[in-house]
């Protein structure tokens, strides 16, 4: 008890200037049920995740301070009782955000701590990172430098890509174990350095171009270190009802054994706000990431983002064609429906137990979601999707349709 009093005393002294501070908490829950079996339509997995996250926001002199930390309760079960009881439930602490931001001058801003950051292309790294980002604003152009470390993040949330020969690979996908905290909690260790810029009105008045150079250094204990470097580009444009987003990445992958190999990724999305009484938008898009080949390596993003709700491929060795319709039915109610057709760009990178043939077409996934915000501090979501194996050539055509349904809520206290 004395230790608690001492901590509170030190905390209060350290943060005495803060309390013109704002504080609160968020309580969120998400229930997911899905059938991902390639053989049985009745093999269902149920997952519930609840998060309680207090937060504090306050000024410190001319800087702003924000911290959010909490605990996650995770329960996973299956209809066939294949998951042992001791592996079904876990309680996981996490520091979600710890940011100190300040304007050092009229043109220089800095953010440091555990902050949200995304690379200029939006294809390589997006999420929370530990480090700092400094931005110099020159008016129509903004240039920045950033440096981050990933080894203190929670592995399941961060989804940091794993070096091919990292000896701890099995720990990154293992369930969190409080008795083996060091091995089952932390993400793969990587250092990132980035030079990035945003150029408004370039190369024409309605366009904005984003560019960057990024280097990723493998700090794992792998015998074959896997370092990567990226040239990052993105361009956005809007004109009346139309908008366009283009992105591309050229990457170099360096290993002790294979030397330098090149990888590439690109995406395009064209959207149009429709002439209807409601606020809606229809878009078409495509994504492509290189796979293993005689002249290319499989594209290696730093953060492994799932590209769909059901099939869930990572953006490596994958191509997707997509159509999406979004509509705001009411100021508190929005909906979207989408469809994606997936291809492999090689026959090795993407693995799925339903693949039986060396064809490239994987199949179609359909999905949608509803977002209802009845009050400013309460939101409810409902979403679902289905992947249809028989629409592709590589999958077992007699495999059942895979589906996923999730219900989520966020409440601000």
Number of C-alpha atoms within 10 A of each C-alpha: 6 7 8 9 10 11 11 12 12 12 11 13 10 10 14 12 13 18 14 10 15 12 15 12 16 17 16 19 18 18 17 17 19 22 22 23 18 19 15 13 14 13 15 19 20 17 17 18 18 19 21 17 22 18 18 17 20 19 19 17 10 9 14 16 20 20 20 20 17 17 16 17 15 18 17 19 19 17 12 10 11 9 13 11 11 7 13 14 18 16 15 16 15 16 15 22 18 22 21 21 22 19 15 13 9 9 12 16 16 18 22 20 20 26 22 15 18 13 21 28 24 16 26 22 21 21 16 20 25 21 20 20 21 20 18 18 17 12 9 11 16 17 18 18 18 19 18 22 20 24 20 18 23 22 21 16 14 22 21 25 21 23 24 12 14 18 13 17 14 10 18 21 14 13 14 24 15 13 8 10 10 13 16 21 26 20 25 27 19 22 18 20 18 20 19 22 21 20 18 19 14 16 11 10 9 12 18 20 22 22 21 21 20 22 18 20 17 21 18 19 13 14 12 17 19 24 19 23 22 22 18 24 23 23 22 18 17 15 10 7 11 15 16 18 17 18 22 23 26 16 26 20 20 18 17 11 10 10 9 14 15 18 24 22 27 19 21 18 18 17 19 18 18 14 10 8 7 12 15 18 19 18 18 18 18 18 20 23 27 24 27 17 13 6 9 14 22 26 26 29 24 21 18 20 21 13 16 18 21 22 23 12 20 19 26 26 25 27 26 23 18 18 18 17 18 18 18 16 13 12 10 13 16 18 19 18 18 18 20 22 20 24 22 25 22 20 18 13 18 18 10 13 11 19 19 12 11 13 16 18 20 27 20 21 24 20 21 19 18 17 18 17 17 12 9 9 11 16 18 18 18 17 19 20 22 22 26 21 25 17 15 19 18 21 24 18 16 11 16 20 19 22 23 21 20 19 17 18 18 18 16 14 12
